[in-house]
Amino acid sequence: MAFTIRTTVACAAALTAVTTGTLTASAQAAEAERSAFAKCAAVSGDMAAHLAEQAEAQHRAAVSAAKKQHAAHVAHVTKVRAAKKAAAARAAKEAEAAAKSRVQAGAAARGGAAHASRSQARTSLTSWMLPVHGGIGTPYHATSSLWSSGYHTGVDFQAAIGTPVHAAGAGTVVEAGWGGSYGNNVVIRHADGMYTQYGHLSSIGVAVGQTVSAGTRIGLSGATGNVTGPHLHFEARTTPAYGSDVDPVAYLRSHGVLF
């Protein structure tokens, strides 16, 4: 700005000198006029160059500022994208971990259920129990003419008609139906090669060939066959046939059943 003022003043002074001075001769006046206009032209050229230089500097500054602003914008966008990518990666990793945790939990639950099922199956195969809840009436080997063998081949459990009767131990049903003086009866073969019989049932709930576990309900107690009242006749045998009986109480106790 100072340069502009100075050059303008110089140009004005030159023109003033030409117009206000005493012209002694036409040639001198013309020369002076040319000199004044030359000075004005030089001043104008300097001003134009200076203005062009200022404009160029301003342009360079604007371009530099624009580049810096663009670089800052690019850096910001890159940072935002990186943050989003990192967040997505974390979310995917957390989702994967959660899915893996659910799979492991499901596998553990299934494993626990399978173990419990196997444990229950082993328990049902190895445990024994009383065939019916009730006190003992007629004991094993009691003598009487009521029986063709002359003695009682089993033990009688007191049970009202319709009382649930359960398999004393795991095994396979080899007889289920009418058994003559035994009335409705069920015979089960066990893993130790022994057999148990359940007589005088009012109804039968199993079939020949069926596999049962300890506690499986095989029928209801009753008073069918040769009886003087409702009860459950229980025998332990070495074969499925009559006459191979052993002490049923001792047999149950050998399997851990307490009376």
Helices and strands as residue ranges (DSSP letters): H 2-20, H 26-126, E 155-158, E 164-166, E 171-178, G 180-182, E 184-190, E 195-204, E 211-212, E 217-221, E 231-237, E 245-246, H 248-254
